[in-house]
Amino acid sequence: MVIMKEIKNLTLTELTDEIKALGEASYRAKQIYEWLHVKLARDFDDMSNISVALRNKLKENFEFTKLTTVRVSESKIDSTKKFLFETKDGNYIESVWMQYHHGNSVCISSQIGCRMGCRFCASTIDGLVRSLSAAEMLEQVYEITRITGERVSNVVVMGMGEPMDNYDNLVKFVKLLTCPEGLNISARNVTVSTCGIVPKIKELAEENLPITLALSLHAPNDEKRKELMPIANSYSISECLEACDYYFEKTKRRVSFEYSLVAGVNDNDEEAEELSALLRGHNGHVNLIPVNPIKERDFKRSDKTRIYAFQNKLEKNGINVTIRREMGRDIDGACGQLRRRHNEEARGLDSDKGCI
Ligand code: SAH
């Protein structure tokens, strides 16, 4: 069986080469690229200024990635929408659409499942199924734009999966997303969150893409971090911070340190002190996330008083800190929960409604 290239994986230069190889004029590539990445065509047949003969040639030579929308849940608390999409091979991925005063933000998945094993995360429980192509990552943004009819200004790669475990497709995705001839989202408005795969952080720093990096820290020392995140056995916090410093040096983008607060696990005053000492002198800020309990684990979120006390300690120590505004609490906001719920329902298993 011949595996055809996914047309939305191709940069404009690559597409131009392919179109020329088909014996067509190169300006056609520009038109096709615009249909794919600006007009957000749903199919080759949408391309009305492309001849039927050329459309047929395209169909014979390229895959056209589509996602089927299975479920859209809308929060009654804020206007957050959560999308469950089905891929061509019958897997499920989830994405979230959030409205902020500064624009619309989409949180996308980078993999189906995840193999990083973070203890509090629902996406990783059944392991990794496969990585998503650049086109499948883009298509989450495109399909949400088609459905909502609104322009997306920010994209965060903080859904299911570890983006650095799908590095080449991630970089391709960012290049396509920020391409001036495409949707042209500003690289400054793209955030990639990683559990801390150090060599890949350094590689990303070299890509000349001024995107924001978020490091999932979640603990003030290696011992505690190992309890929560298996990746901590491969890379120490000091190696992660060194890579983040390098990222800052190269991109001048401040790194965001994600810290999910788990009651009685990583949220006491000593831990706030230790975290402050750890991050002093590093260019970044801390984003506190009250953990979203998942039913498979016994983790509980810290109460409000504890969260504010933790924040105060960091502030007093001169660390920039914000508490993540929770969006879509009522619609399975935490990554991987909606997909798990859907898979369980499909298998006829009982399932609680999760929370974030
Ligand atoms: N693999 C990437 C993206 C994961 S999701 C990473 O590790 O950064 C984005 C953030 O949500 C990460 O910081 C992740 O650790 C955190 N997260 C995952 N499940 C969570 C939960 N149930 N409660 C709070 N934060 C969670």
Boltz pocket constraint, residues with backbone or C-beta under 6 A from the ligand:
constraints:
  - pocket:
      binder: B
      contacts: [[A, 116], [A, 118], [A, 120], [A, 121], [A, 122], [A, 157], [A, 158], [A, 159], [A, 160], [A, 161], [A, 162], [A, 163], [A, 193], [A, 194], [A, 195], [A, 196], [A, 214], [A, 215], [A, 216], [A, 217], [A, 258], [A, 260], [A, 289], [A, 290], [A, 291], [A, 292], [A, 293], [A, 294], [A, 334], [A, 335]]
      max_distance: 6.0
